[in-house]
């Protein structure tokens, strides 16, 4: 049961954080890549990558918890949610790696490459679409009456 609550709490933080990071990356896209705003964006990307990792690895235990408490277990719906959650997890880990690349450049007293922002924005837009769909599937799992 604890893993279920951890999963649900952390997933919401990761979803909101990823969408917030997309917004921040879009409004800061023209700023210098070593400014305070981009340093914050790199850090946020890393933190969201960590949160996404926790959410991803607590998912199976959350599914087991649901199997124990639900009368009719929505196997196909949970498998779809897990698949799209995995896609989002991979995209977010790549975004976190871009954050690490940005920080590595700054720590080596170099200006991060401008392409980091472009790649990050494209990844975050794709991730936003995946997150919205994955969240929809998660909501259907919690509210089976809406899935009918």
C-alpha positions in Angstrom: 0.0 0.0 0.0 2.9 2.4 0.8 4.3 1.9 -2.8 0.8 2.8 -4.2 0.8 6.1 -2.3 4.4 6.8 -3.2 3.7 6.1 -6.8 0.6 8.3 -6.9 2.3 11.2 -5.0 5.6 11.1 -6.9 3.8 10.7 -10.3 1.8 13.9 -9.7 5.0 15.8 -8.8 6.8 14.5 -11.9 3.8 15.3 -14.2 3.4 18.8 -12.9 7.2 19.3 -12.8 7.6 18.2 -16.4 4.9 20.5 -17.7 6.3 23.4 -15.7 9.8 22.7 -17.0 8.4 22.8 -20.6 6.9 26.2 -19.8 10.2 27.4 -18.3 12.3 26.1 -21.3 10.0 27.9 -23.7 10.1 31.2 -22.0 13.9 31.0 -21.4 14.8 29.6 -24.8 16.5 32.9 -26.0 18.5 33.5 -22.9 22.1 32.6 -22.5 22.5 28.9 -21.7 24.6 29.6 -18.6 22.3 32.1 -17.0 20.6 31.5 -13.7 17.3 30.5 -15.3 18.9 27.8 -17.4 20.9 26.6 -14.4 17.5 26.2 -12.7 16.1 24.4 -15.7 19.0 22.0 -15.7 18.5 21.3 -12.1 14.7 20.9 -12.5 15.3 18.4 -15.4 17.5 16.3 -13.2 15.1 16.4 -10.2 12.2 15.4 -12.4 14.3 12.6 -13.9 14.8 11.3 -10.4 11.1 11.6 -9.5 10.2 9.8 -12.7 12.6 7.0 -11.9 10.9 6.6 -8.5 7.5 6.7 -10.0 8.4 4.2 -12.7 9.9 1.7 -10.3 7.0 1.9 -7.8 4.4 1.3 -10.5 4.5 -2.5 -10.4 3.9 -2.5 -6.6 1.0 0.0 -7.1 -0.5 -2.4 -9.7 -0.2 -5.3 -7.3 -1.9 -3.2 -4.6 -4.8 -2.5 -7.1 -5.0 -6.2 -8.0 -5.6 -7.0 -4.3 -8.3 -4.3 -3.7 -10.3 -4.2 -7.0 -13.0 -6.7 -7.8 -12.4 -6.5 -11.5 -8.8 -5.8 -12.3 -8.4 -3.8 -15.5 -5.3 -5.7 -16.8 -5.3 -4.2 -20.3 -5.7 -0.7 -19.0 -2.9 -1.1 -16.5 -0.6 -2.6 -19.2 -1.4 0.4 -21.5 -0.7 2.8 -18.6 2.6 1.0 -17.8 3.7 1.1 -21.5 3.1 4.8 -21.9 4.5 5.5 -18.4 7.7 3.7 -19.6 7.8 5.9 -22.7 7.5 9.0 -20.5 10.1 7.7 -18.1 12.6 7.2 -20.9 12.0 10.7 -22.4 12.4 12.3 -18.9 15.6 10.4 -18.2 17.0 11.7 -21.5 15.9 15.2 -20.5 17.7 14.7 -17.2 20.8 13.7 -19.0 20.6 17.0 -21.0 20.4 18.8 -17.6 23.5 17.0 -16.6 25.2 18.0 -19.8 24.3 21.6 -19.2 25.7 21.5 -15.7 28.8 19.6 -16.8 29.6 22.4 -19.3 29.0 25.1 -16.7 31.2 23.3 -14.1 34.0 23.1 -16.8 33.6 26.8 -17.3 32.1 26.4 -20.8 28.9 27.8 -22.1 26.4 24.9 -22.8 25.6 24.3 -26.4 22.5 26.2 -27.6 21.2 22.9 -29.1 20.5 21.6 -25.6 17.5 24.0 -25.3 16.1 23.0 -28.7 16.5 19.3 -28.0 15.1 19.7 -24.5 12.0 21.6 -25.8 11.3 19.0 -28.4 11.6 16.2 -25.9 9.4 18.0 -23.4 6.7 18.7 -25.9 6.7 15.0 -26.9 6.7 14.1 -23.2 3.8 16.5 -22.5 1.7 14.6 -25.0 2.7 11.2 -23.6 2.1 12.4 -20.0 -1.4 13.7 -20.8 -2.3 10.3 -22.3 -0.6 8.3 -19.5 -2.4 10.4 -16.9 -5.7 9.9 -18.6 -5.1 6.1 -18.5 -4.1 6.4 -14.8 -7.3 8.3 -14.1 -9.4 5.6 -15.8 -7.7 3.0 -13.6 -8.7 5.0 -10.5 -12.2 5.6 -11.8 -13.3 2.5 -13.6 -16.8 3.9 -14.0 -15.4 6.6 -16.4 -13.8 3.9 -18.6 -17.1 2.3 -19.4 
